[in-house]
Amino acid sequence: MDSQASVVLISAFGRGNWIAAELKTLGLNVHVVDLSDRLGRWAPEDWEGPFGYFQTDELLNTQKSRLDEEDYSEVIDDGFSLWLKSGPFDLRGSHSQYLLEQFGVGKIVQEYIENYSQLEIKKRNELRKKILNLQFHENWFAHFAHALGSPVFTQSLKAIDYGRPLPLFSPYFVRRVSRRGAEKSLEWLKSRQVQVNERSILKDISIVGANVVSVEIESERSGVLRAEQFIWNLSSAETARLGEKFISELFFGEVCKPAWVWMRYRLDLANPDLNETLPMKFVLLEDLALPWTHANMLMVQKTASHDSYDVWVRIPEVHRFQKSYMVEIGEQILERFKTRILGLQPRIVDYPQDYTYGELALGPPRFGQYDPEQKDRIRRRRLMNIHYGGPELWETLDWNGQFQDQMQIFANIKSWKVELDRKIEKMQIAKEREKEREKEREKERENND
């Protein structure tokens, strides 16, 4: 198979599915090269990550369709919930406003988080300045909203300096993901006339001057894919897993590893009554003054199985494959639940994938956080027709952050398409005019004869 496309997306874990379908609406010939199988033995829950998704006003209908077409989603009635040592509160329940006041979340912080995307930059900066002038017990929730989904790890007191806050006040959903659902998502793409290359292996990339010319793939339809535009939805670490040539050509041979990673434990709480009392998803935070890592901050989500909960924890990347360390963290997690729910006897059903498999089998972490200086040092080769869209570039690691990044890429390619169409139209008009002139010259010759 040697094919010519308008746009080729190098993607994994469903990252490129929405933008591929959206680009197709522009009349472009779009190919997706799915490399999920090449990037580690992850479970669907690890593909999805710890964040859920927020149904904000900025979320397009096509993006909502993308999130719902593969597996079903469940709305969390009371919205985002946080369980502090001093008690729990939620953001969309009947008593939310009263509870926010009790936990020191004032109107300025609420306005900043709730209206962040709609605020003009000047107003946003004014609110941010006011928030920074508050004491930590008054502004901690603004820092928390920035820190939770950020690809940057920093001290809690500095979190507001990076990226954007998660839209915690928006309607909150959990997606019930599965392998079958991932397959349905690719089928959804095919139904929109996107060419999908599943279970692909990337063999080569051809760059001439300042342009990517083609990629060579091995899949059900192996061969060379040529295109006018390319989207690269992988991080530098994921790119390195594909082979030396790719990291050398696109990232100058430099791999940037995250400093912190999210890891998923599965617990059995062995208490049916909790199904009615615990929220479907919540953050359990022990001590606001300590770093929001390890067992001090846990993201908890009820699974589709009875009494079963996934617990996400943030740990240093250097400990990722250390079994004894993961066992120790697991014990701390169990102790945290026992302390919060007296009489509970939880047990660990599954340790993180990183406990069972080594780095060769798993590859880079699914959700990592970088030191600020480390993230700024990531170098990407500037080429005229490639658009980088890996996790290192997202403002937040959740679906909303991913879509925000892709909307900018979509806008850039749409502008390219408009300009291309204008040039083609101009050429066609010139050809028509030349034909008319040729007809006139022919008539003159006939008259002269």
C-alpha positions as CSV (number, residue, x, y, z in Angstrom):
1,M,0.0,0.0,0.0
2,D,1.4,3.3,-1.1
3,S,-1.2,6.0,-0.3
4,Q,-1.5,9.8,-0.6
5,A,-3.4,11.5,2.2
6,S,-4.2,15.1,3.1
7,V,-3.4,14.5,6.8
8,V,-1.8,11.6,8.7
9,L,-2.2,11.3,12.5
10,I,0.3,9.3,14.5
11,S,-1.8,8.5,17.5
12,A,-2.4,6.1,20.4
13,F,-4.9,5.5,23.2
14,G,-7.7,7.2,21.2
15,R,-6.0,10.6,21.4
16,G,-6.4,11.5,17.7
17,N,-9.9,10.2,17.2
18,W,-11.9,13.4,17.6
19,I,-9.6,15.6,15.5
20,A,-9.4,13.0,12.8
21,A,-13.2,12.9,12.5
22,E,-13.4,16.7,12.6
23,L,-10.7,17.2,9.9
24,K,-12.7,14.9,7.7
25,T,-15.6,17.4,7.7
26,L,-13.2,19.8,5.8
27,G,-13.2,17.3,2.9
28,L,-9.7,16.1,3.7
29,N,-8.4,12.6,3.2
30,V,-7.4,11.6,6.7
31,H,-5.4,8.6,7.9
32,V,-4.9,7.5,11.5
33,V,-1.9,5.3,12.4
34,D,-2.9,3.7,15.8
35,L,0.2,2.7,17.8
36,S,-1.5,1.8,21.1
37,D,-0.3,-1.8,21.0
38,R,3.3,-0.6,20.6
39,L,3.2,1.6,23.7
40,G,2.7,-0.9,26.5
41,R,0.5,-3.5,28.0
42,W,-2.0,-1.2,29.6
43,A,-5.6,-1.9,30.8
44,P,-8.4,0.3,29.5
45,E,-8.7,2.0,32.8
46,D,-5.0,3.0,32.5
47,W,-5.7,4.4,29.0
48,E,-8.5,6.5,30.4
49,G,-6.6,7.8,33.5
50,P,-7.7,9.2,36.8
51,F,-9.5,12.5,35.9
52,G,-12.9,11.7,34.4
53,Y,-14.3,14.5,32.2
54,F,-16.0,17.8,32.8
55,Q,-18.9,18.8,30.5
56,T,-18.0,22.4,30.1
57,D,-19.6,25.0,27.8
58,E,-16.5,24.9,25.6
59,L,-16.9,21.2,24.9
60,L,-18.2,20.8,21.3
61,N,-21.0,18.4,20.5
62,T,-18.6,16.4,18.3
63,Q,-16.3,16.1,21.3
64,K,-19.2,14.9,23.5
65,S,-20.0,12.3,20.8
66,R,-16.4,11.2,20.7
67,L,-16.5,10.6,24.5
68,D,-19.8,8.7,24.4
69,E,-19.6,6.7,21.2
70,E,-17.4,3.9,22.5
71,D,-18.6,3.1,26.1
72,Y,-21.2,4.6,28.3
73,S,-20.7,7.5,30.7
74,E,-22.2,8.0,34.1
75,V,-22.9,11.5,35.5
76,I,-21.8,12.2,39.1
77,D,-24.9,13.8,40.5
78,D,-23.2,16.0,43.1
79,G,-20.2,16.8,40.8
80,F,-16.6,16.9,41.9
81,S,-16.1,15.8,45.5
82,L,-13.3,16.3,47.9
83,W,-12.9,14.5,51.3
84,L,-10.6,16.4,53.6
85,K,-9.6,15.3,57.1
86,S,-12.1,17.8,58.4
87,G,-14.9,16.4,56.3
88,P,-16.2,16.1,52.7
89,F,-17.7,18.6,50.3
90,D,-19.0,18.5,46.8
91,L,-19.4,21.3,44.2
92,R,-22.9,20.6,42.7
93,G,-25.0,19.4,45.6
94,S,-27.8,21.2,47.4
95,H,-25.5,22.3,50.2
96,S,-22.4,23.0,48.1
97,Q,-22.3,26.8,48.6
98,Y,-22.5,26.5,52.4
99,L,-19.8,23.8,52.5
100,L,-17.5,25.8,50.2
101,E,-17.7,28.7,52.7
102,Q,-17.0,26.3,55.6
103,F,-13.9,25.0,53.9
104,G,-12.5,28.5,53.1
105,V,-13.3,28.6,49.4
106,G,-14.3,32.2,48.9
107,K,-16.2,33.9,46.0
108,I,-13.0,35.1,44.3
109,V,-11.6,31.6,44.1
110,Q,-14.9,30.2,42.9
111,E,-15.3,32.9,40.2
112,Y,-11.7,32.2,39.0
113,I,-12.2,28.5,38.6
114,E,-15.8,28.5,37.4
115,N,-15.4,31.2,34.8
116,Y,-11.7,30.8,33.8
117,S,-12.4,30.0,30.1
118,Q,-14.9,32.9,29.7
119,L,-12.8,35.5,31.5
120,E,-10.9,38.1,29.5
121,I,-7.2,37.8,30.1
122,K,-7.1,41.1,32.0
123,K,-9.9,40.0,34.3
124,R,-8.3,36.6,34.8
125,N,-5.0,38.2,35.8
126,E,-6.8,40.6,38.2
127,L,-8.5,37.6,40.0
128,R,-5.2,35.7,40.0
129,K,-3.4,38.6,41.7
130,K,-6.1,38.9,44.3
131,I,-6.0,35.1,45.0
132,L,-2.2,35.2,45.4
133,N,-2.6,38.0,48.0
134,L,-4.7,35.6,50.1
135,Q,-3.4,33.3,52.8
136,F,-3.0,29.6,51.9
137,H,-6.0,28.6,53.9
138,E,-8.0,31.0,51.7
139,N,-6.5,30.3,48.3
140,W,-5.6,26.6,48.5
141,F,-8.5,25.5,46.3
142,A,-7.3,27.6,43.4
143,H,-3.8,26.0,43.7
144,F,-5.5,22.6,43.9
145,A,-7.6,23.1,40.8
146,H,-4.4,23.8,38.9
147,A,-2.3,21.1,40.4
148,L,-4.6,18.1,40.1
149,G,-4.6,17.7,36.3
150,S,-1.4,19.6,35.4
151,P,1.4,18.0,33.4
152,V,3.7,20.1,35.6
153,F,4.6,19.2,39.1
154,T,5.5,22.0,41.5
155,Q,4.9,23.0,45.1
156,S,1.3,23.5,46.1
157,L,1.9,27.2,46.8
158,K,3.1,27.7,43.2
159,A,0.6,25.5,41.3
160,I,-1.5,28.5,40.1
161,D,1.5,29.6,38.1
162,Y,1.2,26.8,35.6
163,G,-1.5,25.9,33.0
164,R,-5.1,26.3,33.7
165,P,-7.4,25.0,36.5
166,L,-9.6,22.0,36.0
167,P,-13.2,23.1,35.5
168,L,-14.2,21.5,38.8
169,F,-17.6,23.3,39.0
170,S,-18.8,21.8,35.7
171,P,-21.0,18.7,35.4
172,Y,-18.7,15.7,36.1
173,F,-18.7,12.4,34.3
174,V,-17.0,9.0,34.5
175,R,-16.5,6.9,31.4
176,R,-16.8,3.1,31.8
177,V,-14.1,2.0,29.4
178,S,-13.3,-1.4,27.9
179,R,-11.2,-2.9,25.1
180,R,-14.4,-3.4,23.1
181,G,-15.1,0.2,23.5
182,A,-11.7,1.2,22.1
183,E,-12.5,-1.0,19.1
184,K,-15.9,0.7,18.7
185,S,-14.1,4.1,18.7
186,L,-12.0,3.1,15.7
187,E,-15.2,1.7,14.0
188,W,-16.8,5.1,14.7
189,L,-13.9,6.7,12.9
190,K,-14.2,4.4,9.9
191,S,-17.9,5.2,9.7
192,R,-16.9,8.8,9.1
193,Q,-14.7,7.7,6.2
194,V,-11.4,8.1,8.1
195,Q,-8.8,5.6,7.1
196,V,-7.7,3.7,10.2
197,N,-4.5,1.6,10.4
198,E,-4.9,-0.5,13.5
199,R,-2.2,-2.3,15.4
200,S,0.4,-0.5,13.4
201,I,4.2,-0.5,13.6
202,L,6.0,2.6,12.5
203,K,9.0,1.6,10.4
204,D,10.4,4.8,9.0
205,I,9.9,8.6,8.5
206,S,11.0,10.6,5.5
207,I,11.9,14.2,5.9
208,V,13.1,16.4,3.1
209,G,14.2,19.9,3.9
210,A,11.7,21.4,6.3
211,N,8.8,19.0,5.5
212,V,7.8,15.5,6.5
213,V,7.2,13.7,3.2
214,S,5.9,10.3,4.4
215,V,5.9,7.6,7.0
216,E,6.3,3.8,6.4
217,I,4.0,1.6,8.4
218,E,3.4,-2.1,9.0
219,S,-0.2,-3.1,9.6
220,E,-3.0,-4.9,7.8
221,R,-2.3,-2.5,5.0
222,S,1.5,-2.0,5.0
223,G,3.3,0.5,2.9
224,V,4.2,4.2,2.6
225,L,1.8,6.9,3.7
226,R,2.5,10.3,2.0
227,A,0.7,13.4,3.2
228,E,0.6,17.2,3.1
229,Q,0.1,17.6,6.9
230,F,1.1,15.4,9.9
231,I,-0.1,15.4,13.5
232,W,2.3,13.8,16.1
233,N,0.2,12.9,19.2
234,L,3.1,11.2,21.1
235,S,5.4,12.4,23.8
236,S,9.2,12.3,23.4
237,A,9.4,9.2,25.6
238,E,6.6,7.4,23.6
239,T,8.4,8.5,20.4
240,A,11.7,7.0,21.6
241,R,9.9,3.6,22.1
242,L,9.3,3.5,18.4
243,G,13.0,3.6,17.5
244,E,16.1,5.7,17.4
245,K,15.3,7.4,14.1
246,F,12.1,8.9,15.3
247,I,13.4,10.4,18.4
248,S,16.5,11.7,16.6
249,E,14.5,13.2,13.7
250,L,11.8,14.8,15.7
251,F,13.2,15.5,19.2
252,F,17.0,15.8,18.5
253,G,17.5,12.5,20.2
254,E,16.5,13.8,23.6
255,V,14.0,11.9,25.8
256,C,12.2,13.8,28.5
257,K,11.0,11.6,31.3
258,P,8.3,12.8,33.8
259,A,9.4,13.3,37.4
260,W,6.1,12.0,38.8
261,V,3.6,9.5,37.6
262,W,0.0,8.5,38.3
263,M,-0.4,4.8,39.2
264,R,-3.6,2.8,39.7
265,Y,-4.4,0.3,42.5
266,R,-7.6,-1.6,42.7
267,L,-9.2,-2.1,46.1
268,D,-12.1,-4.2,47.5
269,L,-13.7,-2.3,50.3
270,A,-15.8,-5.3,51.2
271,N,-18.7,-3.2,52.4
272,P,-21.9,-3.1,50.3
273,D,-23.3,-0.2,52.3
274,L,-20.6,2.1,50.9
275,N,-22.1,1.9,47.5
276,E,-24.9,4.1,48.7
277,T,-22.8,6.5,50.8
278,L,-19.5,7.1,49.0
279,P,-19.6,9.2,45.8
280,M,-18.9,7.5,42.5
281,K,-15.6,9.5,42.3
282,F,-13.8,11.7,44.8
283,V,-10.4,12.9,46.0
284,L,-9.3,11.9,49.4
285,L,-6.9,14.5,50.8
286,E,-5.3,14.0,54.2
287,D,-3.2,17.1,55.0
288,L,-3.4,20.2,52.9
289,A,-0.1,21.4,54.2
290,L,1.8,18.3,53.0
291,P,2.7,17.7,49.3
292,W,-0.3,16.4,47.3
293,T,1.4,13.1,46.5
294,H,1.7,9.5,47.7
295,A,-1.1,8.4,50.1
296,N,-1.7,12.0,51.2
297,M,-3.8,12.5,48.1
298,L,-5.8,9.7,46.4
299,M,-8.2,9.9,43.5
300,V,-10.9,7.3,44.1
301,Q,-13.4,5.9,41.6
302,K,-16.0,3.2,41.9
303,T,-15.6,0.5,39.2
304,A,-18.5,-1.3,37.5
305,S,-17.8,-4.3,39.8
306,H,-19.4,-4.7,43.2
307,D,-17.4,-3.2,46.2
308,S,-14.4,-2.5,43.8
309,Y,-12.7,0.9,43.6
310,D,-9.8,2.2,41.6
311,V,-7.4,4.3,43.6
312,W,-4.9,6.6,41.7
313,V,-1.8,7.8,43.5
314,R,1.0,10.1,42.4
315,I,4.6,8.9,43.1
316,P,8.1,9.7,41.9
317,E,8.9,8.2,38.5
318,V,12.2,6.7,39.8
319,H,10.2,4.3,42.1
320,R,7.9,3.2,39.3
321,F,9.1,-0.4,39.0
322,Q,10.1,-1.0,42.6
323,K,7.8,-3.6,44.0
324,S,8.7,-3.1,47.6
325,Y,7.9,0.6,47.3
326,M,4.6,-0.1,45.7
327,V,3.7,-2.5,48.4
328,E,4.6,0.2,51.0
329,I,2.4,2.7,49.2
330,G,-0.4,0.1,49.1
331,E,-0.2,-0.4,52.8
332,Q,-0.5,3.4,53.3
333,I,-3.5,3.5,51.1
334,L,-5.2,0.8,53.1
335,E,-4.4,2.6,56.3
336,R,-5.9,5.8,55.0
337,F,-9.2,4.1,54.2
338,K,-9.2,2.4,57.6
339,T,-8.7,5.7,59.4
340,R,-11.5,7.5,57.4
341,I,-14.0,4.6,57.6
342,L,-13.9,2.9,61.0
343,G,-14.3,-0.8,61.0
344,L,-13.4,-1.1,57.3
345,Q,-11.2,-4.0,56.2
346,P,-10.1,-3.1,52.7
347,R,-7.8,-5.2,50.6
348,I,-5.7,-4.7,47.5
349,V,-7.1,-6.7,44.6
350,D,-4.6,-5.5,41.9
351,Y,-1.4,-3.6,42.2
352,P,-0.5,-1.2,39.4
353,Q,0.6,-2.6,36.0
354,D,4.1,-1.4,36.9
355,Y,4.2,-4.0,39.7
356,T,3.4,-6.9,37.3
357,Y,5.3,-5.8,34.2
358,G,8.7,-4.3,33.6
359,E,9.6,-1.2,31.6
360,L,10.2,-3.2,28.4
361,A,6.5,-4.5,28.5
362,L,4.9,-1.3,29.7
363,G,7.0,1.5,28.2
364,P,6.5,5.1,29.3
365,P,3.9,6.0,31.9
366,R,0.4,6.9,30.7
367,F,0.0,10.0,32.8
368,G,3.2,11.8,34.0
369,Q,4.1,15.2,35.4
370,Y,7.3,17.1,34.6
371,D,9.4,19.5,36.6
372,P,8.8,23.0,35.2
373,E,12.4,23.4,34.0
374,Q,12.4,19.9,32.5
375,K,9.3,20.6,30.5
376,D,10.7,23.9,29.2
377,R,13.8,22.1,27.9
378,I,11.9,19.7,25.6
379,R,13.0,20.4,22.1
380,R,11.0,19.6,19.0
381,R,12.2,19.9,15.4
382,R,10.4,22.7,13.7
383,L,9.0,21.4,10.4
384,M,6.6,23.2,8.1
385,N,3.9,20.5,8.0
386,I,4.0,18.7,11.4
387,H,1.8,19.6,14.4
388,Y,3.0,18.3,17.7
389,G,0.1,17.3,20.1
390,G,1.6,15.0,22.8
391,P,0.8,15.2,26.5
392,E,3.8,17.4,27.3
393,L,2.0,20.2,25.4
394,W,-1.5,19.9,27.0
395,E,-2.4,22.5,29.7
396,T,-4.2,19.7,31.6
397,L,-4.0,15.9,31.3
398,D,-7.7,15.3,31.2
399,W,-9.9,15.1,28.1
400,N,-10.7,18.8,28.3
401,G,-7.0,19.7,28.1
402,Q,-6.5,17.3,25.2
403,F,-9.4,18.8,23.3
404,Q,-8.2,22.3,23.9
405,D,-4.8,21.5,22.4
406,Q,-6.4,19.7,19.4
407,M,-8.7,22.6,18.7
408,Q,-5.7,24.8,18.0
409,I,-4.2,22.2,15.7
410,F,-7.5,21.9,13.9
411,A,-7.7,25.7,13.5
412,N,-4.1,25.7,12.0
413,I,-4.9,22.9,9.5
414,K,-8.2,24.6,8.6
415,S,-6.3,27.8,7.8
416,W,-3.9,25.8,5.7
417,K,-6.9,24.2,3.9
418,V,-8.5,27.6,3.2
419,E,-5.3,28.9,1.8
420,L,-4.8,25.8,-0.3
421,D,-8.3,26.0,-1.7
422,R,-7.8,29.7,-2.5
423,K,-4.6,28.9,-4.4
424,I,-6.4,26.1,-6.3
425,E,-9.3,28.3,-7.1
426,K,-6.9,31.0,-8.3
427,M,-5.1,28.5,-10.5
428,Q,-8.4,27.3,-11.9
429,I,-9.5,30.8,-12.7
430,A,-6.2,31.5,-14.4
431,K,-6.7,28.3,-16.5
432,E,-10.2,29.3,-17.5
433,R,-9.0,32.8,-18.5
434,E,-6.2,31.2,-20.5
435,K,-8.7,29.0,-22.3
436,E,-10.8,32.1,-23.1
437,R,-7.8,33.9,-24.4
438,E,-6.9,30.9,-26.5
439,K,-10.4,30.8,-28.0
440,E,-10.1,34.5,-28.8
441,R,-6.7,33.9,-30.5
442,E,-8.2,31.0,-32.5
443,K,-11.0,33.2,-33.7
444,E,-8.6,35.9,-34.7
445,R,-6.6,33.3,-36.7
446,E,-9.7,32.1,-38.4
447,N,-10.8,35.6,-39.3
448,N,-7.3,36.3,-40.7
449,D,-7.5,33.2,-42.8
